Amino acid sequence: MIEVSELTKAYDDLQKGKFIAVDSVSFSVGPGEIFGLLGPNGAGKTTVLRILSTVLQATSGIARVQGYDVSADPAAVRRRIGFVSNNTAVYDRMTAWEMVEYFGQLHGMPRDALDARLVELFAQLRMDDFRHVPGAKLSTGMKQKVSIARALVHDPPVLIFDEATLGLDVLVARNLLQVIRSLKDAGKCLIFSTHIMREVERLCDRIAVMHRGRILDTGTLAELRERHSQHDFEELFFDLLSQHEAEHDDPEYDLKAT
């Protein structure tokens, strides 16, 4: 459902010249799979996901969602994805119900289908207790649930979660991970971006480790452990980053993304 090939995003830096935020990234994700993008802050994860969601244009390379090119047919891509981040805006004067309803209308959902979907989502995400609470009075956890419902309202086949648990308390984060697992069981194609290794270990079918705009390695947790002869995933992660730093300890590499 998602195909990314040699994706690159470069910016012009007035002081340093070319700044490469994403450097020839390639991966694919299928239905019923959770693909983890793991890396430190600034690794390039969010840039990749913004390109996939049509917010940014790639400098070069190819990205497709369900066969639709994100550059050539962005409207078709947006109909097929839901995007959840840790800082999605919530309108202060709209209630939780009104916000999710509004995004369903933006997707052109028929009235009857939208009403039924709202009832289903608010029950699934346990949002009925605050369905009439305005955004200004919602807690962080409530706002995150609204963000999830917004992303799910049109029932997209592809879901992208970008640092979605950041800032959440333990119970809300746990609930979010349970929702993501249920989406996988429903056959959705999911990308889960995080810098929290424990979440990746518990949730993801395959993992790509990113650093300085590049994917250092990709595979299942078992494959990565075997390939690098390291059972402790945290040590494996830091070994990969350290090795990458050592291999690119040169002046030119300083121009590339961090």
C-alpha positions in Angstrom: 0.0 0.0 0.0 2.9 2.3 0.6 6.0 2.4 -1.7 8.9 4.7 -1.1 11.9 4.6 -3.5 15.1 6.8 -3.2 13.1 9.6 -1.6 15.2 12.7 -1.0 14.4 16.1 0.4 16.9 18.9 0.2 16.8 22.6 1.2 18.9 25.5 0.3 20.8 26.8 3.3 22.2 30.3 2.8 25.2 29.6 5.1 26.1 26.1 4.3 24.6 25.5 0.9 22.6 22.3 0.3 20.9 20.8 3.4 19.7 17.2 2.9 16.8 16.4 5.3 16.0 13.0 3.7 18.7 11.1 1.9 17.6 8.3 -0.6 15.1 6.6 1.7 13.4 3.5 0.4 10.8 1.1 2.1 7.4 -0.4 1.6 4.5 -1.2 3.9 1.7 -3.7 3.2 -1.8 -4.1 4.5 -2.2 -5.4 8.1 1.4 -4.3 8.9 2.8 -1.8 11.3 6.1 -0.3 10.0 8.1 1.5 12.6 10.3 4.5 11.9 12.7 4.7 14.8 15.3 7.4 15.2 16.4 10.3 17.4 14.8 13.7 17.2 15.8 15.3 13.9 16.5 12.0 12.1 14.2 12.9 9.2 11.2 10.8 10.2 8.7 13.6 10.1 9.9 14.9 6.8 9.3 11.5 5.2 5.8 11.4 6.7 5.0 14.9 5.6 6.0 14.0 2.0 3.8 10.9 2.2 0.9 13.0 3.5 1.4 15.5 0.6 2.3 18.4 3.0 5.8 18.6 1.5 7.1 18.0 -2.0 10.1 15.7 -2.4 13.2 16.9 -4.2 13.6 13.6 -5.9 12.5 10.0 -5.6 9.1 8.3 -5.7 6.4 7.8 -3.0 3.1 6.1 -3.7 0.0 5.4 -1.5 -2.2 2.6 -2.9 -0.6 3.2 -6.2 -1.2 6.9 -6.3 1.8 9.2 -6.6 2.0 11.7 -3.8 3.2 14.4 -6.1 1.1 13.7 -9.2 -2.2 12.9 -7.4 -2.2 14.4 -3.9 -6.0 14.7 -3.6 -6.3 10.9 -4.2 -3.6 10.2 -1.6 -5.2 12.5 1.0 -8.5 10.5 0.6 -6.7 7.3 1.5 -4.6 8.3 4.5 -5.2 9.5 8.1 -2.5 11.4 9.9 -2.0 11.6 13.7 0.7 13.6 15.3 1.4 14.9 18.9 0.6 18.5 18.0 -2.6 18.4 15.8 -4.5 21.6 16.4 -7.9 21.5 18.1 -10.4 24.3 17.6 -11.2 25.9 21.0 -14.8 26.8 20.2 -15.8 23.5 18.6 -16.9 20.5 20.6 -15.1 17.1 20.2 -18.1 15.9 18.2 -18.3 19.0 16.0 -14.6 18.7 15.2 -14.7 15.1 14.0 -17.9 15.8 12.2 -16.3 18.7 10.4 -13.5 16.6 9.1 -15.9 14.0 7.9 -17.7 16.6 5.9 -14.4 17.8 4.4 -13.9 14.3 3.1 -17.3 14.4 1.5 -19.0 11.7 3.6 -22.7 11.3 3.1 -24.8 12.5 6.0 -26.1 9.1 7.1 -22.7 7.4 6.8 -21.1 10.2 8.7 -23.6 10.1 11.6 -23.1 6.3 11.9 -19.4 6.6 11.8 -19.3 9.3 14.5 -21.4 7.1 16.8 -19.0 4.1 16.1 -15.8 6.1 16.6 -16.9 7.9 19.8 -17.8 4.5 21.3 -14.6 2.8 20.2 -12.4 5.5 21.5 -14.4 6.1 24.7 -15.2 9.7 23.8 -18.9 9.9 24.6 -18.3 11.4 28.0 -16.8 14.5 26.4 -18.5 14.6 23.0 -20.0 18.0 23.8 -16.9 19.6 25.6 -15.3 22.5 23.6 -11.7 22.1 22.5 -10.5 24.8 25.0 -11.6 22.6 27.9 -10.3 19.3 26.7 -7.3 17.6 28.4 -4.2 16.5 26.5 -5.5 13.0 26.4 -8.9 14.0 25.2 -7.4 16.2 22.4 -5.3 13.3 21.3 -8.4 11.1 21.0 -10.1 13.8 18.9 -7.0 13.9 16.7 -7.2 10.1 16.3 -11.0 10.2 15.5 -10.3 13.0 12.9 -7.8 10.7 11.2 -10.1 7.7 11.3 -13.5 9.3 10.4 -13.3 8.6 6.7 -12.0 5.0 7.4 -8.8 5.3 5.4 -6.8 2.2 4.5 -3.5 3.9 5.4 -2.7 5.5 8.8 0.4 7.5 9.8 1.3 8.1 13.4 4.0 10.7 13.9 5.3 10.8 17.5 1.7 10.4 18.5 2.4 9.3 22.1 4.7 12.2 22.9 3.5 14.1 26.0 0.7 11.6 26.8 0.3 10.1 30.2 0.8 6.3 30.6 -2.8 5.3 30.4 -3.7 7.4 27.4 -0.5 6.2 25.6 -1.4 2.6 26.4 -4.9 3.1 25.0 -3.5 4.6 21.8 -1.2 1.6 21.2 -4.2 -0.7 21.7 -6.2 1.3 19.1 -3.2 1.0 16.7 -3.1 -2.8 17.2 -6.9 -3.0 16.5 -6.3 -1.1 13.2 -3.7 -3.5 12.2 -6.1 -6.4 12.9 -8.6 -4.7 10.7 -6.1 -4.8 7.8 -4.9 -1.2 7.8 -1.5 -0.2 6.6 0.3 1.7 9.4 3.5 3.7 9.8 4.4 4.4 13.4 7.2 7.0 13.9 8.8 7.3 17.3 12.0 7.7 19.2 10.8 5.4 22.0 12.3 2.0 21.5 10.0 0.2 23.9 7.0 1.2 21.8 8.6 -0.1 18.6 9.5 -3.4 20.3 6.0 -4.0 21.5 4.1 -2.8 18.4 5.9 -3.0 15.1 6.2 -5.9 12.6 9.2 -4.3 10.9 11.5 -1.5 11.9 13.6 1.0 10.0 16.3 2.8 12.0 16.8 6.4 10.8 19.6 8.8 11.5 20.7 12.0 9.8 18.2 11.6 7.0 19.2 8.0 6.1 17.8 4.5 6.9 20.6 2.6 8.6 18.9 -0.8 8.5 15.5 -2.4 8.1 14.0 -5.6 9.3 12.0 -7.4 11.9 13.3 -7.2 15.5 14.6 -10.7 15.3 16.3 -10.0 11.9 18.0 -6.9 13.3 19.2 -8.7 16.4 20.6 -11.6 14.4 22.2 -9.4 11.8 24.0 -7.3 14.4 24.7 -10.1 16.9 23.0 -8.0 19.6 20.0 -9.1 21.6 19.6 -5.8 23.6 17.7 -3.6 21.1 18.7 -0.4 22.9 22.4 -1.3 22.5 21.8 -2.3 18.9 20.2 1.0 18.2 23.0 3.0 19.7 25.6 0.8 18.0 24.0 1.6 14.6 24.0 5.3 15.3 27.6 5.3 16.6 28.8 3.3 13.6 27.1 5.7 11.2 28.6 8.7 12.9 32.1 7.2 12.6 31.6 6.3 8.9 30.6 9.9 8.1 32.9 11.9 10.2 33.9 14.3 7.5 33.2 18.0 6.7 30.8 17.3 3.8 28.6 15.2 6.0 28.0 18.2 8.4 25.8 19.6 5.6 23.4 16.7 5.9 20.3 16.4 8.0 20.3 16.0 11.8 
